[in-house]
Amino acid sequence: MSEALLVDTLVFTYLKYLTKKYLKKHNVRDWLRVIASNKDRNVYELRYFNIAENEGEEEE
């Protein structure tokens, strides 16, 4: 597994911006989201939206 260690906070916000831009360009931003996984906002994760749960709510 390869890892990249980034230290500057500005780099993290720019990385999040670039990730969102990439997801939008490839039309997957509707299914994936970028979130900060800790309170320092120096670790980001890609998570799926829970689409199956939302579909059940629309039918009602």
Backbone as CSV, one residue per row, in Angstrom:
resi,resn,N_x,N_y,N_z,CA_x,CA_y,CA_z,C_x,C_y,C_z
1,MET,0.845,-1.166,0.000,0.000,0.000,0.000,0.895,1.235,0.000
2,SER,0.604,2.184,-0.888,1.388,3.413,-0.924,0.642,4.509,-0.177
3,GLU,1.371,5.333,0.510,0.777,6.400,1.299,1.485,7.710,0.994
4,ALA,0.745,8.801,1.091,1.319,10.129,0.940,1.068,10.889,2.233
5,LEU,2.087,11.497,2.764,1.971,12.255,4.006,2.022,13.738,3.671
6,LEU,0.941,14.451,3.954,0.866,15.883,3.708,0.766,16.601,5.043
7,VAL,1.475,17.704,5.178,1.547,18.374,6.465,0.759,19.684,6.489
8,ASP,0.813,20.467,5.459,0.196,21.792,5.437,-1.318,21.698,5.302
9,THR,-2.052,22.482,6.088,-3.515,22.484,6.050,-4.024,22.989,4.710
10,LEU,-3.361,23.970,4.139,-3.758,24.498,2.841,-3.691,23.419,1.770
11,VAL,-2.710,22.550,1.861,-2.583,21.451,0.909,-3.792,20.530,1.008
12,PHE,-4.282,20.288,2.217,-5.435,19.406,2.398,-6.695,20.001,1.784
13,THR,-6.919,21.293,1.982,-8.116,21.893,1.402,-8.027,21.902,-0.113
14,TYR,-6.855,22.111,-0.659,-6.676,22.082,-2.107,-6.855,20.663,-2.634
15,LEU,-6.367,19.689,-1.887,-6.549,18.288,-2.270,-8.034,17.933,-2.291
16,LYS,-8.782,18.400,-1.306,-10.225,18.154,-1.268,-10.899,18.812,-2.468
17,TYR,-10.509,20.033,-2.795,-11.054,20.742,-3.950,-10.779,19.971,-5.240
18,LEU,-9.545,19.525,-5.428,-9.194,18.784,-6.639,-9.939,17.460,-6.727
19,THR,-10.133,16.802,-5.590,-10.868,15.539,-5.575,-12.315,15.757,-5.980
20,LYS,-12.945,16.790,-5.442,-14.329,17.097,-5.810,-14.440,17.436,-7.294
21,LYS,-13.479,18.181,-7.803,-13.475,18.550,-9.220,-13.338,17.300,-10.093
22,TYR,-12.465,16.378,-9.701,-12.278,15.127,-10.438,-13.562,14.299,-10.434
23,LEU,-14.202,14.181,-9.274,-15.439,13.408,-9.171,-16.536,14.010,-10.050
24,LYS,-16.616,15.325,-10.079,-17.633,15.987,-10.902,-17.353,15.776,-12.384
25,LYS,-16.092,15.863,-12.779,-15.711,15.688,-14.185,-16.068,14.299,-14.688
26,HIS,-15.931,13.296,-13.832,-16.198,11.912,-14.220,-17.606,11.453,-13.833
27,ASN,-18.460,12.405,-13.485,-19.880,12.151,-13.192,-20.116,11.117,-12.095
28,VAL,-19.288,11.117,-11.078,-19.505,10.222,-9.933,-19.721,11.004,-8.637
29,ARG,-19.821,12.318,-8.744,-20.018,13.130,-7.545,-21.390,12.901,-6.923
30,ASP,-22.344,12.392,-7.708,-23.669,12.087,-7.174,-23.647,10.868,-6.259
31,TRP,-22.629,10.021,-6.383,-22.568,8.785,-5.594,-21.476,8.798,-4.535
32,LEU,-20.465,9.615,-4.706,-19.359,9.682,-3.755,-19.277,11.074,-3.157
33,ARG,-18.769,11.137,-1.946,-18.529,12.434,-1.319,-17.188,12.404,-0.604
34,VAL,-16.595,13.557,-0.446,-15.318,13.706,0.241,-15.616,14.298,1.604
35,ILE,-15.163,13.616,2.652,-15.397,14.122,4.004,-14.095,14.116,4.792
36,ALA,-14.012,15.020,5.754,-12.890,15.027,6.686,-13.228,14.022,7.779
37,SER,-12.351,13.058,7.993,-12.677,11.990,8.934,-12.183,12.250,10.355
38,ASN,-11.521,13.379,10.591,-11.176,13.741,11.966,-11.360,15.242,12.154
39,LYS,-11.349,15.699,13.377,-11.662,17.107,13.647,-10.557,18.064,13.204
40,ASP,-9.352,17.582,13.018,-8.262,18.440,12.544,-8.330,18.661,11.036
41,ARG,-9.207,17.929,10.367,-9.410,18.021,8.915,-8.133,17.756,8.135
42,ASN,-7.338,16.815,8.614,-6.135,16.459,7.879,-6.184,15.032,7.355
43,VAL,-7.341,14.388,7.480,-7.551,13.061,6.904,-8.887,13.093,6.175
44,TYR,-8.871,12.766,4.898,-10.088,12.770,4.096,-10.427,11.368,3.644
45,GLU,-11.712,11.110,3.489,-12.194,9.814,3.014,-13.199,10.032,1.899
46,LEU,-13.281,9.061,1.006,-14.349,9.028,0.014,-15.395,8.066,0.526
47,ARG,-16.639,8.508,0.588,-17.721,7.648,1.066,-18.857,7.641,0.062
48,TYR,-19.544,6.502,0.002,-20.712,6.382,-0.856,-21.913,6.992,-0.153
49,PHE,-22.798,7.623,-0.938,-24.090,8.014,-0.404,-24.913,6.750,-0.242
50,ASN,-25.766,6.690,0.750,-26.613,5.527,0.975,-27.855,5.668,0.093
51,ILE,-27.738,5.237,-1.152,-28.795,5.421,-2.143,-29.987,4.514,-1.857
52,ALA,-29.759,3.302,-1.407,-30.850,2.357,-1.149,-31.799,2.901,-0.085
53,GLU,-31.271,3.546,0.924,-32.104,4.110,1.984,-32.932,5.279,1.450
54,ASN,-32.343,6.091,0.595,-33.049,7.243,0.024,-34.149,6.813,-0.939
55,GLU,-33.978,5.707,-1.659,-34.990,5.228,-2.594,-36.258,4.816,-1.861
56,GLY,-36.129,4.211,-0.692,-37.283,3.801,0.092,-38.097,4.985,0.570
57,GLU,-37.441,6.084,0.867,-38.133,7.280,1.329,-38.917,7.941,0.203
58,GLU,-38.418,7.864,-1.037,-39.088,8.503,-2.163,-40.383,7.800,-2.526
59,GLU,-40.480,6.499,-2.275,-41.661,5.735,-2.646,-42.856,6.060,-1.765
60,GLU,-42.634,6.553,-0.575,-43.722,6.824,0.367,-44.559,8.005,-0.010
